[in-house]
Amino acid sequence: MKVTIDIDCSPEEARAFMGLPDVAPMQKAVMDKMQEEMLSKMTMLDAETMFKTWLPNSTEGFESMQKFWGQMAGSMGSKGK
């Protein structure tokens, strides 16, 4: 025997029926905070600040980056064998 039950309700009605909390106010508060933080950091998007942040200040930084990528390439090569 096969029994099929179709329930027609909105997501809000289903959430209330199952006893789940309404997280919309919390989600809105989190999104508002994220937007506020992102807008406050927009001044850091000028080219000079990005270069200072992303690029190392000396050749030591480049050397350490090359060593890192060399180690990564070496470990990837050894796993393929």
C-alpha positions as CSV (number, residue, x, y, z in Angstrom):
1,M,0.0,0.0,0.0
2,K,1.3,3.5,-0.8
3,V,0.1,6.7,0.8
4,T,1.0,10.1,-0.5
5,I,0.4,13.3,1.4
6,D,0.8,16.7,-0.3
7,I,1.2,19.7,2.0
8,D,0.8,23.2,0.5
9,C,2.4,25.8,2.7
10,S,4.8,28.7,2.6
11,P,8.3,28.3,4.0
12,E,7.4,30.6,6.9
13,E,4.4,28.3,7.7
14,A,6.6,25.2,7.5
15,R,9.2,26.7,9.7
16,A,6.6,27.6,12.3
17,F,4.9,24.2,12.1
18,M,8.3,22.4,12.7
19,G,9.2,24.8,15.6
20,L,12.2,26.3,13.8
21,P,13.3,29.8,14.7
22,D,12.9,32.7,12.3
23,V,16.5,33.8,11.6
24,A,15.6,36.6,9.2
25,P,16.2,39.4,11.8
26,M,19.5,38.0,12.8
27,Q,20.6,37.5,9.2
28,K,19.7,41.1,8.4
29,A,21.7,42.4,11.4
30,V,24.7,40.3,10.3
31,M,24.5,41.5,6.7
32,D,24.1,45.1,7.8
33,K,27.3,44.8,10.0
34,M,29.2,43.2,7.1
35,Q,28.1,46.0,4.8
36,E,29.3,48.6,7.3
37,E,32.7,46.9,7.7
38,M,33.2,46.6,3.9
39,L,32.3,50.2,3.4
40,S,34.7,51.3,6.1
41,K,37.5,49.3,4.4
42,M,36.9,50.8,1.0
43,T,39.7,53.3,1.6
44,M,42.2,50.4,1.6
45,L,41.4,49.7,-2.1
46,D,43.6,52.3,-3.5
47,A,46.5,51.0,-5.6
48,E,49.4,52.0,-3.3
49,T,47.8,50.4,-0.2
50,M,47.1,47.1,-2.1
51,F,50.7,46.9,-3.4
52,K,52.1,47.5,0.1
53,T,49.7,44.8,1.5
54,W,50.2,42.2,-1.2
55,L,53.8,42.5,-2.2
56,P,56.7,41.9,0.1
57,N,58.9,44.8,1.2
58,S,62.3,43.1,0.4
59,T,63.9,40.4,-1.7
60,E,63.7,38.1,1.3
61,G,60.0,38.0,0.8
62,F,60.4,37.0,-2.8
63,E,62.9,34.3,-1.9
64,S,60.6,32.9,0.8
65,M,57.7,32.9,-1.7
66,Q,59.9,31.0,-4.3
67,K,60.9,28.5,-1.6
68,F,57.3,28.0,-0.7
69,W,56.2,27.4,-4.3
70,G,59.2,25.1,-4.9
71,Q,58.2,23.0,-1.9
72,M,54.6,22.9,-3.1
73,A,55.7,21.8,-6.6
74,G,58.0,19.2,-5.1
75,S,55.3,17.7,-2.9
76,M,52.8,17.7,-5.8
77,G,55.3,15.9,-8.0
78,S,56.1,13.2,-5.4
79,K,52.4,12.5,-4.9
80,G,51.8,11.8,-8.6
81,K,54.5,9.0,-8.6
